[in-house]
Amino acid sequence: DRMLPYQVQERVGHSLLQRACLAGTKREIQAAVSQARALVFDFGSTTPFLIDTFKNLRFAITDRVVNSSPVWATEGGEWLMFRSHVIDSMMIGPDCNARLNSDWHCICNDGGPVGSPVVAPTDMWFDQWISNAHATLDPQFASAGGSADNPWVHVPDMHVTAVHGLDEGDPTMAAALRQLAALT
């Protein structure tokens, strides 16, 4: 594992690509290609806005699926990024949020119109991250207009940076890209 630290995530990426190619739809292949390029990524904010827990996290893709989308987890699995049907977004929260479709203690990205495909974390709009009172420092939540009537506030200066993913040189990725090109 030390020589190949992301071997497990690469297997998940290969599986996503293979399933999408078998399904054969442009949308599924595009989503799998995007997700396989972001198997491991860093997430955080460059300004003091979120509680310490959410300042700088590293997520890795898992073989788990929630709401027809892959789940990424922090080391130890304390925090998950998953597709939620609560507000049709990608959410970051504890495992119980994913199981219960809850928005407690979380940050989410609501970028894109309702019903738009949620693809990979690196494809989400950086200016569309929002957080609730449980994930935001109290003074920042209040100054951003958060209240009981307005439970979500925009998070400034978010970043999502891919650390590891499959590239065009990977045979499974290359096959998916060829199939995608044939569909366009």
Secondary structure as GFF3:
##gff-version 3
##sequence-region A 1 184
A	DSSP	alpha_helix	7	23	.	.	.	ID=ss1
A	DSSP	alpha_helix	26	36	.	.	.	ID=ss2
A	DSSP	beta_strand	40	45	.	.	.	ID=ss3
A	DSSP	three_ten_helix	52	54	.	.	.	ID=ss4
A	DSSP	beta_strand	56	66	.	.	.	ID=ss5
A	DSSP	beta_strand	69	74	.	.	.	ID=ss6
A	DSSP	beta_strand	80	84	.	.	.	ID=ss7
A	DSSP	beta_strand	89	93	.	.	.	ID=ss8
A	DSSP	alpha_helix	95	100	.	.	.	ID=ss9
A	DSSP	beta_strand	107	109	.	.	.	ID=ss10
A	DSSP	three_ten_helix	121	123	.	.	.	ID=ss11
A	DSSP	three_ten_helix	126	128	.	.	.	ID=ss12
A	DSSP	beta_strand	129	131	.	.	.	ID=ss13
A	DSSP	alpha_helix	138	143	.	.	.	ID=ss14
A	DSSP	beta_strand	153	154	.	.	.	ID=ss15
A	DSSP	beta_strand	158	164	.	.	.	ID=ss16
A	DSSP	alpha_helix	171	183	.	.	.	ID=ss17
###
